[in-house]
Structures are given as C-alpha cells and as structure tokens.
Amino acid sequence: MPSHGSPEDGDGTRIGVDVGGTFTDVALTVDDRLITAKVPTTDPQHVGVLEGIDKACDRADIDPAAIDGFAHAMTVSVNALLERGGAETALVTTDGFRDVLEIGRQDRPALYDLEAEKPASLVPRDLRFEVDERTTADGVERPVDTAEVRELAATLRERDVEAVAVSLLHAYADPANERVVAETLREELELPVSASHEVLAEFREFERTSTTAVDAYVRPAIDRYVGRLVDEAESAGMPAPRIMQANGGIADPETVRERAVTTTLSGPAAGVVGAAATVDDADTDGLVTFDMGGTSSDVSLVRDGQAERTTDAEIDGLPIRTPMVDVNTVGAGGGSIAWVDAGGALRVGPESSGARPGPACYGRGGTAPTVTDANVMLGYIGPETALGGEMTLDVEAARDALERLADDAGVDGALEAARGVYRVANATMTRTIRSVTVERGHDPREFALVAFGGAGPMHAAALADSLSVDRVVVPRPGGVLSAFGLLAADESYDAVRTVGVDLENADTETIEAVYDDLVADVLADASDRDAASVERAADCRYAGQSFELTVPVDEAFDAAAVADRFRDVHERTYGYAMDEAIEVVNVRATATVPGSEPTIRHDGEGDARIGTREAHFPGAGARETAVYDRDRLAAGATVTGPAVLEQAESTTVVPPTWMGTILADGTLDMTRTDGDSR
C-alpha cells in the first residue's frame, strides 16, 4: 500500500466527494489542477461514490491509489430519518419517563388544526423501557441496580433490537447512573449503545432524549456505510475517508461511527465551508450562500469568514441539538416537481423526481414537469448541453411535460408554464433567504449572494433582483462546491456541558474545572493536539428566559466580559438589552485543526464564445443570448448580459442588466448594471 499524507496537507492529490439527493459531486486536485465530476447518486450510496472517484481519476489520468487525502460528505443519516429507515431502536430511561419522546413540547405543527399529528417517535412505546433509579440536578439519590439492567439486556436481546439509546433523568448533571446502565448493556449486548451524557450533556429532557435516540437510530446505518467505504478505499489503495460533520469540520471514520448524529446535514455544511473558503466577504456584511441542487435548496450565512452555526435544529420534526452549520433547507431543487393544487394554484416541490427517472428532459422515463424542464424551455439549458459532462437532453420530453402542466394550470402553452414554474420556485427560495436575513435583523442588500450547486447559478441573479442584492458570486467549482469545500474543511470537534449558574455569583474555579474537562475531551479526538486551537464559549440568557445566546469566553473566565458580550449579542439579535440577572446555562469547547484550501490554477484558454440561443427573461422577454464555455474565459474577461455560461456540472445565467467579471481563480463576480444591456 502506498503511503499517504494527511488530508490537511496543502500539497498532494486530494479528493472530495459529496453525495446529494440527485447527484454525487467530485472535486479532485492534482498539483494545481482541479478536476471535477458529477454522477447520479446510487442506492447504496458508496457505489456512486466509487463511480465518481473513478470518473475523476480517469479525467486526471491518475490511479485512485495516487490519492493522498479523501474527504466525504453523505446523506445516509438524514435519509434514514426522512425515510424512517433507521435501526430498530430501544430507549432506556428513568422510571416514569418513558413517554418523554411522545409528550415533547407544547408547540404543535398546526395550532388550530384539531386533527394535526406530531411526527411519529423513532422509538415505539413498546420498545421504551424504564429502570428504577433517580438522579436530580444535585446528584444521584438512588443508585441503579445492575441486576435489573442485566435482566433488561435479556429482554432487549429477545426483542431483536438493533440499537439502544440510554437517557436517564438529569444525567447531564451527574452521569453516574447512566454510565452504569450504558456500560452494563455494552457488556451484555453486541449492539451500539448511545448514552445521553456522551451524545449531549445538556439539560432539557426532551431534546436530550431525542438527540440520543437519533444517534442510536442512525448508528448502524452509518457504521455499515462508513465501514464499507473504508474497506473499498483500502482495496483501491486510497486513504480512509475523513467525514464531514454537521458542524462544518471533518473527522476520522471511527469518530463519526461512534457519534453518528454529528453526520446529519453534512453535505450542506460542506457547501457553506466551500463558499467561505473561496469568496472574500471583507467588503460586505457577509455572504448569503445559496446551494440549489437536484432535490432541495440550502441557504446559510457566512460572516467574518465563518459559517454561522446553531445548536438548535430539527429534521422532519425531530429535535437535534448538536453543533451544526445553520442551514435552512427548502424542497425546491432542479428535480422538484411542478403541480397544480386543488385550488388551481401552481406549486413547485417538495416532491422530487430524484436521479432516476429524474426530470423529463433526462430521457430516462420521467414524465413529471420539473424546474430543470422549465429551465430547458426558457433557454437557460440548451438542447446541446451535456449535464454532468455526458448526459444529453430530451427537449421534446420537457416540452410535453410542461404542456400537460399548462393544461392543468389553464395557461397558454409550455413556455408560459415554464415561466410560472421558474417564478414560483424563485419565490420559494426568496422567502428562505429572507428567513435567514431580514427575519434575523440583517439587510440582504449589504450581503453578497454566493450561488452554487448544479442549478443555483441559473437562478441566483433573479433572486438577487427580488432582494435588491447587487452582487452575485459564482465560484469556479460552483457545480460541485460542496465537494470542493471538503478539501478546504478544518478538522473540528465539539463538547458541551450544562452548568446552570447565576453569572454574578458563578464560582470561577468550578467553571474552569468544567472547561478543563471539555478541552481535554475535544483534544483527545484531534489528530494533532499540537496543531489544534481551542475556542471556549458559553450559552447565556436573562433569568426567566427560555432560550440562550452563545458568546465567546476568553482563556480565563471573566464574568464581566461574558456579561458585556451577552448584552451586546442580545441587543443585536433582539433589538434591546437589560440590566437583569444573567445565567450561564451551558459551557462549550471546540477544538480545530486547520485545513488547507488547495491552490487552483485557472488558465482560461481558447475561444470562449460558443454560440447564441434564444432565452426568456422575467421582465425582458425573449432575447438572443450569447453562450460561453465558462472554463475558457480568462481572468479579467467580462461578460455582459444576457449571457449563459456553461460548465460540465452547472450553468450560470447572466440576465440583462447584469455583467460579470472573471477573477484570477476563475470565480465569476456578477454585478448589476444601470441600464438594460443589449
């Protein structure tokens, strides 16, 4: 087996593979060359991953064994949750609390709907078991009986469960009893056992139990998938894959196999990391990242070069409290199906045509009209375009699908239907962008919009027009930016613990002792402790509030500094601050081993203009539109709209009143012009 450098090395041959709902994207760097590829996503996913690697290596004329670093993002865990295809999971909890998952919170999905139903629990009631123990916020009051736990293990063995979640009352404060239960079950059962004090050492019983149940539910699937991928990589002479976590950092395979919940939304996180690594936000308030793929669109913010993060997320109604890049997802992608509701209104998504059969224009048997079919009809995607570098289009199939939609919607022909689909999809995505900007006190006009994904650059300028955003940036590897982001990602690990103390009376030594434990935990996971940097933070709130805001904490805990930072953040977030008492609810530590963004050469040689075709633009009608091979556009070249820039993995639309400039690294920087350029 050849020797390999670490994935963090700036030199060498590195590959990033991101599995999406429709396509699997690949970015390969060889010296200063970037080679990209896109293949349909497969089931099982690892088949498409290996096909994508082989395709990229063939284009680069190298053997996979020459790869020095391999980073990967996948949708295994989120698919298991959305499709309810995870493991048969049991829950072990404190006597009297088996229904925490069922009860949840007081909020309802539809406040005035008397028949509204909450999402089904991952663990059915007959697989929720109780043990006689009691722990309070002050410590253990009644120890657990190991004999009872062994009897429970025998019951679980008889029930043929595949994973176990253990979440005892107040285990975040004192995990002694929970540790006994988890260790005993691990001794008795050859099953993955997820313990809440290891998964999420925070208060709030419902969220902690839900997160632990999610971890257990997806662990067998993650273990099988990652294990298979590690074996396949080894057989090909490649290094083991480093896996993207939801927090935007990569980790070694064994870590994610033990902490499966950290892999939720790993693909969208990689895209945001790629945007932050390739676009400078120094002259703006930040970046709005817009990733439109085949199945959905993801929107996030980057400020001061860092992706915004959250610890409060939900997937299909399931609370997951683990650090993750703050991504808002909407079911509007290139493959999203357009339909007419009972009231005659045109809708787009959330149902998708997927990779197979895919949109009607793919010619694989799909008959439902999709956003991609609309883009073909509008002239943004030409009949000669080879999607993914090799997939030819069936324009007539797209026209037929949209004709049927036009009949259902009562509009005049396929072109009008396509305009409607484009407009409705854009409205949906505009609302999502407003939700992460305007609704959080940010003015989108002060941000740049970074568009990527196979379909994002086609819609970006239209979205910018509706938001009065004057700058749109499309990175050179925009069609596979999530895969490219994997190559630039840091290694990152998080730990948290609830302390629940009044800030004014907090004992500094006690808090520092907790921080010491957390720092030791995250550094233990780091591949290189000497290269790792550690950041500390605290979740604070005013006494009586039910939500927290996270603020940075210096190397030495300073209560006054924490209070000032909390008030500043509270005022920026909610528009006011108070002189009320402040509580420190949780303390956090994050260890980061810096990655290294690959240096990519952009040549841009040859005649870039490859023809013209008619395209249709909102407010401008049909226009004869120049078509360019984007990869041939040299640094410094300008493109005046209307224009279409084609690449193997994506297409960029430059509407009238917009112009673009190619930067030194091949990035397209688009700005609005004063007049209608013809």
Helices and strands as residue ranges (DSSP letters): E 14-19, E 23-30, E 33-40, H 45-60, G 64-66, E 69-73, H 76-82, E 89-94, H 100-103, G 125-127, E 128-131, E 134-136, E 139-142, H 146-158, E 163-167, H 176-188, E 193-195, H 196-199, H 205-235, E 242-244, E 250-251, H 253-258, G 260-263, H 266-278, E 286-292, E 297-303, E 306-307, E 309-310, E 313-315, E 318-320, E 324-325, E 328-330, E 336-340, E 346-352, G 360-362, H 371-377, H 395-409, H 413-436, G 438-440, G 444-446, E 447-452, H 456-467, E 471-474, G 478-480, H 481-488, E 491-502, G 503-505, H 508-525, E 533-542, E 549-553, H 559-574, E 582-593, E 609-617, E 621-629, G 630-632, E 638-640, E 643-646, E 651-654, E 658-662, E 668-672
